[in-house]
Amino acid sequence: MASTGDVDVKKLVTLAVLAAAALMSTTPAAAQSPAQSAPCADPLYAGQDFTVGTWDVYSNGKKSAEVKMEKVLDSCAIHETWTVEPGRKGNGIGLFVYSSLLKGWSYLWASDTGATTAFTGQIIKPGEIRYVTEKPLGDGKVRLRHWSLIQLPDGKVRELSVGTEDGGATWTTEYDLLWVKKGSAAP
């Protein structure tokens, strides 16, 4: 019968052999096919690339935040970092992803206020994407929200959020923001 020390050594050797086998069985990145080495190369994954960069965000002509949009995970997602002006709450992070399975975009937001939201989105036309979410209201009604990112002819981005509580008969503007590339002149 093996001693406790022998069992530990045998387990370590077994784990080392399994780990080595797993490493040797993986194909080096250089030998992968183009589809494997660039899984998100389809142009659909680039539908929101017009937002990538660092932006100053303005509300009614006054700077209210900075947003940094970065391609991550081998260009399979866009990571958002939203930073409000000092002394305010509302900092947050977001993740934008295109799903080839669902044929659409998804967005998940979380902030330091405790707010979280999940959206589904579609490209309306090149340079414009609309995300949609529904918020249950206490009286059995639902608030439908359309949140759009729109590339303007001068390269700025308009962020527009509108909502309705009557099934789309009337819409109210929740906010209308202007993104200006960091280092560019303010609006």
C-alpha positions, 0 to 999 in steps of 0.5 A, spaced: 500 500 500 502 506 498 504 511 503 500 518 503 506 521 500 506 517 494 499 518 493 501 526 493 507 525 488 502 520 483 497 525 483 502 531 481 505 527 476 498 525 473 496 532 473 503 534 470 502 529 464 495 531 463 497 538 463 502 537 458 498 533 453 493 538 453 498 543 451 501 539 446 494 538 443 493 545 442 494 548 435 499 554 435 495 560 433 500 561 427 497 554 424 490 556 425 485 557 419 483 564 418 476 563 421 479 560 427 485 566 428 479 571 427 473 569 429 470 576 429 472 578 422 465 578 419 463 585 418 457 585 422 462 585 428 464 592 426 457 595 425 459 599 431 466 601 430 464 608 429 464 609 436 471 606 438 475 611 441 475 616 447 470 622 447 468 628 451 460 627 452 456 634 452 449 635 454 446 642 452 453 644 450 456 643 457 461 637 458 458 632 462 462 625 462 468 622 458 467 615 454 472 610 452 470 605 447 475 599 446 475 593 442 476 587 446 477 580 446 480 579 439 475 585 436 469 580 438 466 586 443 467 593 445 468 595 452 465 602 454 468 606 460 463 612 462 466 617 467 462 623 469 465 629 471 468 629 478 463 630 484 457 626 481 455 619 481 453 615 474 460 612 472 459 605 469 461 600 464 458 597 458 459 591 454 457 591 447 457 584 443 454 582 436 451 575 436 452 571 430 447 566 433 442 571 434 443 576 428 443 582 433 447 586 438 447 586 445 449 591 451 449 590 458 450 596 463 452 597 470 454 603 474 456 606 481 449 608 482 446 600 482 443 601 476 443 595 471 440 595 464 440 590 458 439 592 451 438 588 444 440 592 438 440 592 431 444 596 425 439 601 422 443 603 417 451 604 417 453 609 422 447 608 426 445 603 431 438 602 436 438 598 442 431 597 445 429 595 452 423 594 456 422 597 463 416 594 467 412 599 471 409 598 478 402 599 475 403 593 470 405 597 464 411 597 461 416 603 459 419 601 452 426 605 451 429 606 444 437 608 445 441 610 439 448 611 437 448 615 431 454 617 427 454 625 424 457 627 418 463 631 422 465 624 425 461 626 432 456 621 435 449 623 437 447 619 443 439 619 443 434 616 448 427 616 447 421 612 451 414 611 451 409 608 456 403 608 451 406 602 446 409 608 441 403 613 441 407 618 444 415 618 445 419 623 450 426 624 450 430 622 456 436 625 454 440 627 447 448 627 448 453 629 443 460 625 443 466 629 441 473 626 440 477 627 445 482 633 444 477 636 438 474 643 439 468 643 444 461 644 440 
